[in-house]
Amino acid sequence: MSTATTKAAAAPRKPVGRSRLSLAQWMLVIAAGLALFSLVRLITDANGITSTGQVSAALRLAVPIGLAGLGGLWAERAGVINIGLEGMMILGTWFGAWAGVQWGPWTGVIMGIVGGALGGLIHAIATVTFGVNHIVSGVAINILAVGVTRYLSKFTFDTMEGGTEKQSPPIESITSITVPGLSDWMRDLNDKHWFFVSDLAGVVGGVVTNLSLLTVVALALVPFSWWVLWRTGFGLRLRSCGENPTAAESLGVNVYRYKYLAVMISGGFAGLGGVFLAEVAANIYQEGQTGGRGYIGLAAMIFGNWMPGGMAMGAGLFGYADSLNLRGGGTNVHALLLFLAILLALAVVWELYRRKYVTALVAGVTGLGLFAYYLAVDEVPSQFVSAAPYVATLLVLSLSAQRLRMPKANGRPYRKGEGK
């Protein structure tokens, strides 16, 4: 056998599977998506889809969803399914508003995190210590949170000036920042409606204009969570509890401790999302304020394949869909029908290239249906606009289902001592 043959045989085989995109490739994908948005804007004359105001509203609506999704990611990476994110957000809104009214917004932030973490602690006790089904425990926390906050409101907000049983008095606003010069420049560029340049200016302008300091904190938590979970020993041990707790315990990891910490941190993130709703989005607590965002955050986490970056992209998508209710809804959604039709046409070409003919057929039929509806109407009814975030949730999850891989031991019962 020749030396070359020996080296070839000894060379390690490349792992089979989908290769991950590099940062440069992701940037190209994002740029291509923005270019397609710009093309649709020029065709439909729907300038609002990439305006500074639209992007700013989308970011404001995406933050609580992203924080809930980040909370779900921490819990599920440790092997605990957290359906109770909605209830933990509710606790965050109430505790954040209660403390914010009396002692200022940043005290409210701390107490909102504590309130959500308490919900996480209850979930951890039920699922980790007593082995209660994770779904049952999460649903119970969601129901419990509604009842507890309603009961507490009668003895707190109802006795305060300007408060009632269902809402708090106004809360002092958290400071917002605007980058001077850059914000005005981006707005001017966006108003020129140039191809791609104006759309990019709208995105940048939305990020640097009237940005709450709590939004800055929330955005920073995404890379921070990635660094802790994937670049530290603590994160490695926590993730091992979600992949193979028995093996983790055999190596000396206190699995119960890490699961408790993860679920409490998860509740803290969800509580922070609730505080954002009460102190930034509305400056007041209102019963039912979360509006199912805890569940959408869970969907964003699944869409992101249990990774912080993907979760953030999912939260941004759902936040953008939700923001259509606030700014030019019917007109903008009508333009997005064309965007989706073009996107599905590209998907047909890609699936034909991969010889997946059934998928290509489904994408083609769906795309033709959307294009036909786009041509048939001038503006989408308001009822469809209101449903857009939830339709986007179902659509994205159905399209991304084939590539998902959750932690192997996620949701499985575990008893201490199995690894010995």
Secondary structure as a PSIPRED ss2 file (coil, helix, strand):
# PSIPRED VFORMAT (PSIPRED V4.0)

   1 M C   1.000  0.000  0.000
   2 S C   1.000  0.000  0.000
   3 T H   0.000  1.000  0.000
   4 A H   0.000  1.000  0.000
   5 T H   0.000  1.000  0.000
   6 T H   0.000  1.000  0.000
   7 K H   0.000  1.000  0.000
   8 A H   0.000  1.000  0.000
   9 A H   0.000  1.000  0.000
  10 A H   0.000  1.000  0.000
  11 A C   1.000  0.000  0.000
  12 P C   1.000  0.000  0.000
  13 R C   1.000  0.000  0.000
  14 K C   1.000  0.000  0.000
  15 P C   1.000  0.000  0.000
  16 V C   1.000  0.000  0.000
  17 G C   1.000  0.000  0.000
  18 R C   1.000  0.000  0.000
  19 S C   1.000  0.000  0.000
  20 R C   1.000  0.000  0.000
  21 L C   1.000  0.000  0.000
  22 S C   1.000  0.000  0.000
  23 L H   0.000  1.000  0.000
  24 A H   0.000  1.000  0.000
  25 Q H   0.000  1.000  0.000
  26 W H   0.000  1.000  0.000
  27 M H   0.000  1.000  0.000
  28 L H   0.000  1.000  0.000
  29 V H   0.000  1.000  0.000
  30 I H   0.000  1.000  0.000
  31 A H   0.000  1.000  0.000
  32 A H   0.000  1.000  0.000
  33 G H   0.000  1.000  0.000
  34 L H   0.000  1.000  0.000
  35 A H   0.000  1.000  0.000
  36 L H   0.000  1.000  0.000
  37 F H   0.000  1.000  0.000
  38 S H   0.000  1.000  0.000
  39 L H   0.000  1.000  0.000
  40 V H   0.000  1.000  0.000
  41 R H   0.000  1.000  0.000
  42 L H   0.000  1.000  0.000
  43 I H   0.000  1.000  0.000
  44 T H   0.000  1.000  0.000
  45 D C   1.000  0.000  0.000
  46 A C   1.000  0.000  0.000
  47 N H   0.000  1.000  0.000
  48 G H   0.000  1.000  0.000
  49 I H   0.000  1.000  0.000
  50 T H   0.000  1.000  0.000
  51 S C   1.000  0.000  0.000
  52 T H   0.000  1.000  0.000
  53 G H   0.000  1.000  0.000
  54 Q H   0.000  1.000  0.000
  55 V H   0.000  1.000  0.000
  56 S H   0.000  1.000  0.000
  57 A H   0.000  1.000  0.000
  58 A H   0.000  1.000  0.000
  59 L H   0.000  1.000  0.000
  60 R H   0.000  1.000  0.000
  61 L H   0.000  1.000  0.000
  62 A H   0.000  1.000  0.000
  63 V H   0.000  1.000  0.000
  64 P H   0.000  1.000  0.000
  65 I H   0.000  1.000  0.000
  66 G H   0.000  1.000  0.000
  67 L H   0.000  1.000  0.000
  68 A H   0.000  1.000  0.000
  69 G H   0.000  1.000  0.000
  70 L H   0.000  1.000  0.000
  71 G H   0.000  1.000  0.000
  72 G H   0.000  1.000  0.000
  73 L H   0.000  1.000  0.000
  74 W H   0.000  1.000  0.000
  75 A H   0.000  1.000  0.000
  76 E H   0.000  1.000  0.000
  77 R H   0.000  1.000  0.000
  78 A C   1.000  0.000  0.000
  79 G C   1.000  0.000  0.000
  80 V C   1.000  0.000  0.000
  81 I C   1.000  0.000  0.000
  82 N C   1.000  0.000  0.000
  83 I C   1.000  0.000  0.000
  84 G C   1.000  0.000  0.000
  85 L H   0.000  1.000  0.000
  86 E H   0.000  1.000  0.000
  87 G H   0.000  1.000  0.000
  88 M H   0.000  1.000  0.000
  89 M H   0.000  1.000  0.000
  90 I H   0.000  1.000  0.000
  91 L H   0.000  1.000  0.000
  92 G H   0.000  1.000  0.000
  93 T H   0.000  1.000  0.000
  94 W H   0.000  1.000  0.000
  95 F H   0.000  1.000  0.000
  96 G H   0.000  1.000  0.000
  97 A H   0.000  1.000  0.000
  98 W H   0.000  1.000  0.000
  99 A H   0.000  1.000  0.000
 100 G H   0.000  1.000  0.000
 101 V H   0.000  1.000  0.000
 102 Q H   0.000  1.000  0.000
 103 W H   0.000  1.000  0.000
 104 G C   1.000  0.000  0.000
 105 P H   0.000  1.000  0.000
 106 W H   0.000  1.000  0.000
 107 T H   0.000  1.000  0.000
 108 G H   0.000  1.000  0.000
 109 V H   0.000  1.000  0.000
 110 I H   0.000  1.000  0.000
 111 M H   0.000  1.000  0.000
 112 G H   0.000  1.000  0.000
 113 I H   0.000  1.000  0.000
 114 V H   0.000  1.000  0.000
 115 G H   0.000  1.000  0.000
 116 G H   0.000  1.000  0.000
 117 A H   0.000  1.000  0.000
 118 L H   0.000  1.000  0.000
 119 G H   0.000  1.000  0.000
 120 G H   0.000  1.000  0.000
 121 L H   0.000  1.000  0.000
 122 I H   0.000  1.000  0.000
 123 H H   0.000  1.000  0.000
 124 A H   0.000  1.000  0.000
 125 I H   0.000  1.000  0.000
 126 A H   0.000  1.000  0.000
 127 T H   0.000  1.000  0.000
 128 V H   0.000  1.000  0.000
 129 T H   0.000  1.000  0.000
 130 F C   1.000  0.000  0.000
 131 G C   1.000  0.000  0.000
 132 V C   1.000  0.000  0.000
 133 N C   1.000  0.000  0.000
 134 H H   0.000  1.000  0.000
 135 I H   0.000  1.000  0.000
 136 V H   0.000  1.000  0.000
 137 S H   0.000  1.000  0.000
 138 G H   0.000  1.000  0.000
 139 V H   0.000  1.000  0.000
 140 A H   0.000  1.000  0.000
 141 I H   0.000  1.000  0.000
 142 N H   0.000  1.000  0.000
 143 I H   0.000  1.000  0.000
 144 L H   0.000  1.000  0.000
 145 A H   0.000  1.000  0.000
 146 V H   0.000  1.000  0.000
 147 G H   0.000  1.000  0.000
 148 V H   0.000  1.000  0.000
 149 T H   0.000  1.000  0.000
 150 R H   0.000  1.000  0.000
 151 Y H   0.000  1.000  0.000
 152 L H   0.000  1.000  0.000
 153 S H   0.000  1.000  0.000
 154 K H   0.000  1.000  0.000
 155 F H   0.000  1.000  0.000
 156 T C   1.000  0.000  0.000
 157 F H   0.000  1.000  0.000
 158 D H   0.000  1.000  0.000
 159 T H   0.000  1.000  0.000
 160 M C   1.000  0.000  0.000
 161 E C   1.000  0.000  0.000
 162 G C   1.000  0.000  0.000
 163 G C   1.000  0.000  0.000
 164 T C   1.000  0.000  0.000
 165 E C   1.000  0.000  0.000
 166 K C   1.000  0.000  0.000
 167 Q E   0.000  0.000  1.000
 168 S C   1.000  0.000  0.000
 169 P C   1.000  0.000  0.000
 170 P C   1.000  0.000  0.000
 171 I C   1.000  0.000  0.000
 172 E C   1.000  0.000  0.000
 173 S C   1.000  0.000  0.000
 174 I C   1.000  0.000  0.000
 175 T C   1.000  0.000  0.000
 176 S E   0.000  0.000  1.000
 177 I E   0.000  0.000  1.000
 178 T C   1.000  0.000  0.000
 179 V C   1.000  0.000  0.000
 180 P C   1.000  0.000  0.000
 181 G C   1.000  0.000  0.000
 182 L H   0.000  1.000  0.000
 183 S H   0.000  1.000  0.000
 184 D H   0.000  1.000  0.000
 185 W H   0.000  1.000  0.000
 186 M H   0.000  1.000  0.000
 187 R H   0.000  1.000  0.000
 188 D H   0.000  1.000  0.000
 189 L H   0.000  1.000  0.000
 190 N H   0.000  1.000  0.000
 191 D H   0.000  1.000  0.000
 192 K C   1.000  0.000  0.000
 193 H C   1.000  0.000  0.000
 194 W C   1.000  0.000  0.000
 195 F C   1.000  0.000  0.000
 196 F C   1.000  0.000  0.000
 197 V H   0.000  1.000  0.000
 198 S H   0.000  1.000  0.000
 199 D H   0.000  1.000  0.000
 200 L H   0.000  1.000  0.000
 201 A H   0.000  1.000  0.000
 202 G H   0.000  1.000  0.000
 203 V H   0.000  1.000  0.000
 204 V H   0.000  1.000  0.000
 205 G H   0.000  1.000  0.000
 206 G H   0.000  1.000  0.000
 207 V H   0.000  1.000  0.000
 208 V H   0.000  1.000  0.000
 209 T C   1.000  0.000  0.000
 210 N C   1.000  0.000  0.000
 211 L E   0.000  0.000  1.000
 212 S E   0.000  0.000  1.000
 213 L H   0.000  1.000  0.000
 214 L H   0.000  1.000  0.000
 215 T H   0.000  1.000  0.000
 216 V H   0.000  1.000  0.000
 217 V H   0.000  1.000  0.000
 218 A H   0.000  1.000  0.000
 219 L H   0.000  1.000  0.000
 220 A H   0.000  1.000  0.000
 221 L H   0.000  1.000  0.000
 222 V H   0.000  1.000  0.000
 223 P H   0.000  1.000  0.000
 224 F H   0.000  1.000  0.000
 225 S H   0.000  1.000  0.000
 226 W H   0.000  1.000  0.000
 227 W H   0.000  1.000  0.000
 228 V H   0.000  1.000  0.000
 229 L H   0.000  1.000  0.000
 230 W H   0.000  1.000  0.000
 231 R H   0.000  1.000  0.000
 232 T C   1.000  0.000  0.000
 233 G H   0.000  1.000  0.000
 234 F H   0.000  1.000  0.000
 235 G H   0.000  1.000  0.000
 236 L H   0.000  1.000  0.000
 237 R H   0.000  1.000  0.000
 238 L H   0.000  1.000  0.000
 239 R H   0.000  1.000  0.000
 240 S H   0.000  1.000  0.000
 241 C H   0.000  1.000  0.000
 242 G H   0.000  1.000  0.000
 243 E H   0.000  1.000  0.000
 244 N C   1.000  0.000  0.000
 245 P H   0.000  1.000  0.000
 246 T H   0.000  1.000  0.000
 247 A H   0.000  1.000  0.000
 248 A H   0.000  1.000  0.000
 249 E H   0.000  1.000  0.000
 250 S H   0.000  1.000  0.000
 251 L C   1.000  0.000  0.000
 252 G C   1.000  0.000  0.000
 253 V C   1.000  0.000  0.000
 254 N C   1.000  0.000  0.000
 255 V H   0.000  1.000  0.000
 256 Y H   0.000  1.000  0.000
 257 R H   0.000  1.000  0.000
 258 Y H   0.000  1.000  0.000
 259 K H   0.000  1.000  0.000
 260 Y H   0.000  1.000  0.000
 261 L H   0.000  1.000  0.000
 262 A H   0.000  1.000  0.000
 263 V H   0.000  1.000  0.000
 264 M H   0.000  1.000  0.000
 265 I H   0.000  1.000  0.000
 266 S H   0.000  1.000  0.000
 267 G H   0.000  1.000  0.000
 268 G H   0.000  1.000  0.000
 269 F H   0.000  1.000  0.000
 270 A H   0.000  1.000  0.000
 271 G H   0.000  1.000  0.000
 272 L H   0.000  1.000  0.000
 273 G H   0.000  1.000  0.000
 274 G H   0.000  1.000  0.000
 275 V H   0.000  1.000  0.000
 276 F H   0.000  1.000  0.000
 277 L H   0.000  1.000  0.000
 278 A H   0.000  1.000  0.000
 279 E H   0.000  1.000  0.000
 280 V H   0.000  1.000  0.000
 281 A H   0.000  1.000  0.000
 282 A C   1.000  0.000  0.000
 283 N C   1.000  0.000  0.000
 284 I C   1.000  0.000  0.000
 285 Y C   1.000  0.000  0.000
 286 Q E   0.000  0.000  1.000
 287 E C   1.000  0.000  0.000
 288 G C   1.000  0.000  0.000
 289 Q C   1.000  0.000  0.000
 290 T C   1.000  0.000  0.000
 291 G C   1.000  0.000  0.000
 292 G C   1.000  0.000  0.000
 293 R H   0.000  1.000  0.000
 294 G H   0.000  1.000  0.000
 295 Y H   0.000  1.000  0.000
 296 I H   0.000  1.000  0.000
 297 G H   0.000  1.000  0.000
 298 L H   0.000  1.000  0.000
 299 A H   0.000  1.000  0.000
 300 A H   0.000  1.000  0.000
 301 M H   0.000  1.000  0.000
 302 I H   0.000  1.000  0.000
 303 F H   0.000  1.000  0.000
 304 G C   1.000  0.000  0.000
 305 N C   1.000  0.000  0.000
 306 W C   1.000  0.000  0.000
 307 M C   1.000  0.000  0.000
 308 P H   0.000  1.000  0.000
 309 G H   0.000  1.000  0.000
 310 G H   0.000  1.000  0.000
 311 M H   0.000  1.000  0.000
 312 A H   0.000  1.000  0.000
 313 M H   0.000  1.000  0.000
 314 G H   0.000  1.000  0.000
 315 A H   0.000  1.000  0.000
 316 G H   0.000  1.000  0.000
 317 L H   0.000  1.000  0.000
 318 F H   0.000  1.000  0.000
 319 G H   0.000  1.000  0.000
 320 Y H   0.000  1.000  0.000
 321 A H   0.000  1.000  0.000
 322 D H   0.000  1.000  0.000
 323 S H   0.000  1.000  0.000
 324 L C   1.000  0.000  0.000
 325 N C   1.000  0.000  0.000
 326 L C   1.000  0.000  0.000
 327 R C   1.000  0.000  0.000
 328 G C   1.000  0.000  0.000
 329 G H   0.000  1.000  0.000
 330 G H   0.000  1.000  0.000
 331 T H   0.000  1.000  0.000
 332 N H   0.000  1.000  0.000
 333 V H   0.000  1.000  0.000
 334 H H   0.000  1.000  0.000
 335 A H   0.000  1.000  0.000
 336 L H   0.000  1.000  0.000
 337 L H   0.000  1.000  0.000
 338 L H   0.000  1.000  0.000
 339 F H   0.000  1.000  0.000
 340 L H   0.000  1.000  0.000
 341 A H   0.000  1.000  0.000
 342 I H   0.000  1.000  0.000
 343 L H   0.000  1.000  0.000
 344 L H   0.000  1.000  0.000
 345 A H   0.000  1.000  0.000
 346 L H   0.000  1.000  0.000
 347 A H   0.000  1.000  0.000
 348 V H   0.000  1.000  0.000
 349 V H   0.000  1.000  0.000
 350 W H   0.000  1.000  0.000
 351 E H   0.000  1.000  0.000
 352 L H   0.000  1.000  0.000
 353 Y H   0.000  1.000  0.000
 354 R C   1.000  0.000  0.000
 355 R C   1.000  0.000  0.000
 356 K C   1.000  0.000  0.000
 357 Y H   0.000  1.000  0.000
 358 V H   0.000  1.000  0.000
 359 T H   0.000  1.000  0.000
 360 A H   0.000  1.000  0.000
 361 L H   0.000  1.000  0.000
 362 V H   0.000  1.000  0.000
 363 A H   0.000  1.000  0.000
 364 G H   0.000  1.000  0.000
 365 V H   0.000  1.000  0.000
 366 T H   0.000  1.000  0.000
 367 G H   0.000  1.000  0.000
 368 L H   0.000  1.000  0.000
 369 G H   0.000  1.000  0.000
 370 L H   0.000  1.000  0.000
 371 F H   0.000  1.000  0.000
 372 A H   0.000  1.000  0.000
 373 Y H   0.000  1.000  0.000
 374 Y H   0.000  1.000  0.000
 375 L H   0.000  1.000  0.000
 376 A H   0.000  1.000  0.000
 377 V C   1.000  0.000  0.000
 378 D C   1.000  0.000  0.000
 379 E C   1.000  0.000  0.000
 380 V C   1.000  0.000  0.000
 381 P C   1.000  0.000  0.000
 382 S H   0.000  1.000  0.000
 383 Q H   0.000  1.000  0.000
 384 F H   0.000  1.000  0.000
 385 V H   0.000  1.000  0.000
 386 S H   0.000  1.000  0.000
 387 A H   0.000  1.000  0.000
 388 A H   0.000  1.000  0.000
 389 P H   0.000  1.000  0.000
 390 Y H   0.000  1.000  0.000
 391 V H   0.000  1.000  0.000
 392 A H   0.000  1.000  0.000
 393 T H   0.000  1.000  0.000
 394 L H   0.000  1.000  0.000
 395 L H   0.000  1.000  0.000
 396 V H   0.000  1.000  0.000
 397 L H   0.000  1.000  0.000
 398 S H   0.000  1.000  0.000
 399 L H   0.000  1.000  0.000
 400 S H   0.000  1.000  0.000
 401 A H   0.000  1.000  0.000
 402 Q H   0.000  1.000  0.000
 403 R H   0.000  1.000  0.000
 404 L C   1.000  0.000  0.000
 405 R C   1.000  0.000  0.000
 406 M C   1.000  0.000  0.000
 407 P C   1.000  0.000  0.000
 408 K C   1.000  0.000  0.000
 409 A C   1.000  0.000  0.000
 410 N C   1.000  0.000  0.000
 411 G C   1.000  0.000  0.000
 412 R C   1.000  0.000  0.000
 413 P C   1.000  0.000  0.000
 414 Y C   1.000  0.000  0.000
 415 R C   1.000  0.000  0.000
 416 K C   1.000  0.000  0.000
 417 G C   1.000  0.000  0.000
 418 E C   1.000  0.000  0.000
 419 G C   1.000  0.000  0.000
 420 K C   1.000  0.000  0.000
